[in-house]
Structure formats: C-alpha cells, structure tokens
C-alpha cells in the first residue's frame, strides 16, 4: 500500500530526512518513534505531500505521490488536481485538532465529503452520525468545538478524516497535546481502526501503544532509520546504543517500567 524509497528532505543546510526507505502492506500499522527533531513529522507530511521532498520516491497504492518519475531518473511535479486527488485518499490527523471553531461538529465532518467526494448532504449527515457513534460522540453532533474537551475534539478530527473514506490514515503525535487522562480515549479509537484493518502510519511517543498496535516499528534519529522491526522485539532487545539510550530515558521518566516487557539492553 505504501512504498517509500530513499526519501531525502532538507530545510536550508539542515538535512531532516536522509535516505529513508520502507514498505507497508495493506491493513498493516507502522509505528514511528524517535527523539524530537529526528524527522518523524516531516516524513509523515511528505507521505501526503504537505511537504515537498527533495529526492526519492513515495508510492501509495501503486500511484506516485507528488511527482511523476521518468525512466531516466527525472521527475516532474504533478498537477494540483492530481495532488488533491491523492490527498483525498490519505487521511491525516495532527496533534492540533484543526477544527473550524465557527462550525458545528456535524459541519466539520461533512464539509469535505460534500465538496470533494460529492456526497449529498443527507448522505454526508448519515455518514457523520455513523462515524461519531464509532468514536463515541453521537451526542455531540450539534456541539461546537469550544464545548468539547481536547480528547473529544481529537476524536472529531479522526471522524472528519475517516469521512473521506481514505485508503491510508496518518497520525502525527495526536495525543501529545492532550491531558494524560484524555489520551486513552483517543488511543482506543486508533486501536479499533487497527483491528478493523485500516492501513496506518503512526508517529507517537506512547511507547506501549506503539508496541501493542504496530505491525512494524521504525526508530528514527537525525533523519535516518536507526533500527526497525517488530515492535516487541526491537523495544525489548534494542541492538544499537542509540535506541538503548532512547528507551532508558523513557524508563527514567517513569513512562516505562521493568515489568512491562520493554527492557533496554545492558550497555
């Protein structure tokens, strides 16, 4: 479903992504962890071309993202129509909720399906009601974002992304702006999506969630994939000193314990 080949991206002289490559099959969940500034969010934004990349290739369901690639290695930027069509199939949820404050929950959800997918308003309302039930917010359909908690707003943002019936969902540290007691309700919705077979890329600092939900895990540092593998395996027995140090910091902060199955290898 997703193939990334030798992805590179710089901001000025700062190289943020340096030769990142991975593949993800349909229905799988890729979790991405790493320190701040390691390139996780930039990589996610490149996947749906919110950020243009300098070189490499990104393919989603057999279609190139952002550029058309020639046989001789040349590339040409796709038209805005092509890019918009691709983005319609790739839902993305950010750590900030990005809901329209002057529109109700219902209106936030139905705008894109009506204007992009050409659903009738009645069809879009039925879909919104179904999705709000899915995320546990059926009773908030006519509320405005200011009346919702952070966790509720984030669940509305997920419902809004799902309303486009995407092939792929991208989550960029969606719980990092939430109070600790609200994190669980958002993660539960994402866990349900994983169980239903949604293809997902998840950037997260929730290490237990990354281990339990992911089929594959990437550990990024300084724009490179330092380690990758099945989450439980590489988080239990990290091979590199860099990942060992990363896990130790989580343990020292009390976010991981020795009894949870995630053990940093001795150094």
Protein Blocks (a to p, Z undefined) as FASTA:
>chain_A
ZZcehiacdehjbcfbghiacdddehiacddeddehilmmmmmmmmnopaccfbdcddee
hiaehiacdfkopacdddfklmmmmmmmmccddfbloiafkbcfklmmmmmmmmmnopaf
klmmmmmmmmmmmnopmmmmmpcfklpcfklmmmmmmmmmmmnopabdcdehkllmpcfk
lmmmmmmmmmmmmmnopacddddfblklmmmmpmbdcddeehiafbgcdfklmmmmcfbf
klmmmmmmmmmnopacfknopacddZZ
